[in-house]
């Protein structure tokens, strides 16, 4: 029987947030009276709850990765001169600008390859879906469909098992469940990686 590894305090909090969000979704989804009906785009969507919950689950994982990146990096950066402080502020802003920037910064600054996480592929697909929801109200954006981005977007959706009808993504309760698994799995993997390498301790 595999032993469950202890998580750091911050990772435990992130996992708890994800589990709480999923529990609230399950309770609301099981009762039609609690399922909100909002207007998304030009039509009423039966997927309203999924459009609200999936972005939050993805953002929990993204926030954990981003905040840990800043925390681990600041521990090794000298911030004694105004120029150093200004340069670090600019570098930090650039590193946090997108998921790809976070991934690249982990690799270049700390040799941590977050794409090695077992759930990274599905999570990246759900990140793409989150972007579709937030920037296109559930329809693929012009950026996602432009040139080579179109194939990359479809590939990422495939990794997460997300289907589309025309330009619109179709979400189900299974997608929410899977996004929660991907987010939680990623947080756990990254936390173990950082603890094992001595970047963070369990108390933080």
FENZIDA-V793718 format. One record per residue. RES is the residue in one small letter. PSI is psi in degrees with one decimal (* if undefined). Layout:
res-><RES RES>
psi-><PSI PSI>
This chain:
res-><x x x x x x x x x x x x x x x x x x x x x x x x x x x x x x x x x x x x x x x x x x x x x x x x x x x x x x x x x x x x x x x x x x x x x x x x x x x x x x x x x x x x x x x x x x x x x x x x x x x x x x x x x x x x x x x x x x x x x x x x x x x x x x x x x x x x x x x x x x x x x x x x x x x x x x x x x x x x x x x x x x x x x x x x x x x x x x x x x x x x x x x x x x x x x x x x x x x x x x x x x x x x>
psi-><126.8 141.4 131.9 123.2 145.3 140.6 159.0 165.3 -42.8 -39.9 -39.3 -38.9 -40.3 -43.5 -39.5 -40.2 -44.1 -43.8 -38.8 -44.9 -43.4 -39.4 -41.7 -42.3 -46.9 -42.1 -45.0 -39.2 -26.5 -11.3 109.0 -29.0 -24.4 -11.7 116.2 148.1 108.4 163.8 116.5 118.9 -124.2 7.1 150.8 137.3 129.4 -6.9 14.1 -48.5 -40.4 -37.5 -26.3 -38.7 -42.8 -45.2 -36.3 -43.0 -43.6 -41.1 -28.6 -45.3 -42.0 -42.4 -38.8 -45.7 -44.2 -46.5 -36.8 -36.8 -47.2 -45.0 -47.7 -37.9 -41.9 -23.7 -19.4 1.3 131.7 121.5 61.3 -23.8 144.8 -34.5 -41.3 -41.4 -43.1 -43.3 -40.4 -39.2 -41.6 -41.3 -41.8 -44.1 -41.0 -41.3 -28.7 2.2 -24.5 167.0 -40.0 -35.0 -39.4 -45.9 -47.6 -40.4 -39.8 -42.4 -48.8 -34.0 -34.2 6.5 33.8 116.2 93.3 -18.6 -8.4 -13.3 133.8 -30.5 12.3 -44.3 -55.9 -41.7 -41.9 -33.8 -39.6 -30.2 -42.2 -39.6 -39.2 -42.5 -37.5 -40.4 -46.4 -36.1 -15.4 9.1 39.0 -6.9 141.8 135.3 166.3 -38.6 -41.9 -23.7 -3.5 124.7 -129.4 -17.4 -30.4 -49.2 -38.8 -41.1 -46.3 -39.2 -43.9 -39.9 -40.8 -37.8 -26.9 -4.6 23.8 133.5 158.0 152.1 106.6 -123.7 -0.7 134.5 146.6 119.4 147.2 177.0 -31.1 -36.0 -39.3 -46.0 -44.6 -34.7 -35.3 -43.9 -42.9 -43.3 -47.5 -43.7 -38.8 -45.5 -44.2 -45.0 -48.9 -40.0 -46.6 -40.1 -45.1 -38.0 -45.5 -33.3 -2.7 13.5 -36.6 161.9 166.4 -20.6 -14.5 *>
